[in-house]
């Protein structure tokens, strides 16, 4: 009876989790079974002797890099919560045929609203709307605090990742949200061997150009930004801001 094959993804952590090896699917079809250690070690040796396709190497962020990503993760979550609350308030009002601006004194506006028959909004619904408004106000304050913390980090931090954010902010058309996200998720801790690897991460195909004796990669936005961050080469057609506002 042949030994069971490695027919499901497996992960091996190495050097404190800095590298992770994901085993490819079995080279021969078979049913799920116990892990074949001999097969696993054979594939690992093949990888270390230079075979490129036997493993897919996943580089994970360090503890500090992962911790640095928490700020924008919380910010994105809070913005999603804000959208949910706004839509819920608007939906509750729409169920009674009412529309209220979510700016200014919401409570005073709510008190002035009347239903189709001239009666005020029912007590239970009014109390619910006020509670939803309190949550929305709290989330808006949290977003403002997180954005203020992010601005302060960009202005004062001397880390390499923050310097890359500052560098991207020099480009016209790149704002704080985009610059921060590009660096914290991609350029700040990932190592790219070439433009093809950058395009693979972004899900964008390469755009090769060849004419006569010339052959080069035209580059797409994500790749152009990576080159700018790594080498300082300004993307073709891009311009620098006269004043960088964070």
N, C-alpha and C positions, 0 to 999 in steps of 0.2 A: 504494500500500500504506500503510495507516494505521500510524502509529508505535506501537511496543509500549506497552502500558498498565502502570501501576504496580500489579501484581496480587500483590504479596507485601509483608509488613511490612518497612519500612526505618526506620533510626534516624539521626537527625542530632544530634550533640552540639553544644551551644552554651554559650558562657561557661564554658569549662573543665569542661564536663560537668555544670554545674548544672541544665541543662534538656536533656531528650531528647524528640525528636519522633518518634512512631511513626506512620508513614503508614498510613491505613486501606486496606482492600482496594480493588481497582479498582472504579470506578463502572460499568464494563462488563466482562462476562466475557471472558476471553481466556486464552491459554496463557502459561506463564512465558516471559519473554524478557528482553533487556537492560533496564536501568533507563532510563526516559524522564526525562531531566534537565529538560526543558521542563515536563513534567507535574508533576514534583516541585516545581519552583519556583512553578508556578501554584498548587499546593495550599498552599505555604508563604505566598504572598501572600494567599490567601484567609483563612488563619488570622490573619494580622497585621491584616487589615482588619475582623476581628470575627466571622468565621464560626466557630461553636463546634464543629461536628461533623466538620470536615475532618481535624482532628488529635486525637490523644489525648496530652495533655502529661503526661509522667512526670517528676516531680521526684525527683532522686537525692540521697542524703545527701552532705554534704561529707566530706572526708577525715577530719576530726576526729570527725564524727558516726558515720561508718562504723567508725572505730577504737574508739569507745566501745561499740559493739555486740559487739565480740569477746568480752568477758567473759561475757555471758550465752549467747552462742553456744557457747563452750567448756564452760560449765556444763551446758547442755542436752545437748551431745554426751557429756560425762562421765557424766551421769545415765543416758543411753541405754546407754553401755558398762557401767555398773553393773548395769542390768537384764539385759543379755545374759549377763554373767558369772554372776549369781545363777541365772538360768534354766538355764544350761549345767551348773552344779554340781548343781542339783537334779535335772536330767535324767539326769546320769551316775549319781547315787546311786539314782534311781528305777529305772534299768535293772537294778540289783542288788537291788531291793526294800528300799532303805534310805532313811531320812529323818534328816537331821541339822540341828539349829538352826545357823544361820549367825551366831551370836553366841557370845562367849566363846572358849575355846580349841578352835579347829576341829581342829587336829592331834591333840590328845588324844582328842577325840570320834571322829575317824576311826580311830584305833588301836583303839578299843574295839568298832568295828562288826564284825559277823560275818555271813556269808552264810547262806543257808537250811540249809546242811549243817554250819554251825559253823566253817567255815574263814574266815580273815581276807580282807579285800578284796585282790585281786591287786595285786602290786607296781606294775605298769605303770599301772593305774587309780589307785592311791593316789598315785603321783608326779604324775600328771596333775592330780588333784584339788588337790594341794598347790600346784602351779604356778598353777592357776586361782585359788586362794585368795589367793596372793601378789599376783596382778594385781588382784583385787577389793579387797584392802587398800590397794594403791597408788592405785587409782581413788577409793576413799573418802577417802583423805588429800588427793587433789587437789581433790575436791569441797569438803571442809572449808576448804581454803586459799582457793579461789575465793569461797566464801560469806563468809569472813572479810574478804577484800579488798573485796567488795561492801558489807559492813556499814560498813567504814571509810570508803569513798567516800561513802556516804549520810550518815554523821555529819559528815564534815569538808569535803567538796567544796562550793564556792560557785557552781558553774556553774548556769545556769538549768535545765538538764535535771535536775540533782540536787535542786534546790528543788522541782521538780514531783513527783519521786518522794517527797520528804518530805511534800508536800501530800497526795498520794494516800494515804499511810500513815496520815494522820489519820482516814480514814474507817473505820468499823467494817466488818469483812468483807473488807477489802483487806489482803493480806499483802505481804511483801517481794517474792516472786516475781512476783505480779501487777502491783504498782506499778512495778517495774523494767521489766518487759516492755512494759507499756502505754506508758511514756514513751520507752524506747529504740527501740521499733519504730514508734511512732505520734506521740505528743504532743510528743516532744522536738525533732523536726526537720521534721515535715510541717506544711504550712500548709493549714488547712481553711477554706473560704469560708463554709460553713454546716453545719448538722446533717445535711443530705442527703449531703454529701460524706463526712462521718464514717461515716454508715450504709453508704454504698457501699463504703468501705474494709473495714469489718468484715463485710460480707456480710449485714447485717441490714436489713430493709425499714423504711421510715418508718412511724410510727404517728400519722397525723393525727387531730385531734379537732375537731369542729365542732358547736356547739349554739347556736342563736339567733344572737346577735351575736358569740359567742366562736368563735375558730378559732385553734388553736395545735397545736404538735407535742408530743405527750405525752412523747416521748423514751424511749429504751431505755437499758439500762445503759451501753453504750459511749458513747453520745451524752451521757448525763448526766455521765459522768466527764470527758469533754472540756469540757463547760460549767463543771464545777467547777474544772478546772485553769486554764481561760482567764479565767473571770470570778469564781471564788470562790463561785458560787451552789451551795448544798448540794443534792444530789439529793433529790427528794421522798421522804420516808420514811427517809432515811439519817440516821445519827448519827455523832458524833465520838467517838474513843476518849479515855478519861480519861488514859491513859498510852500513849504510842507505843513499842512494843518492836520493835527491828530485829533 
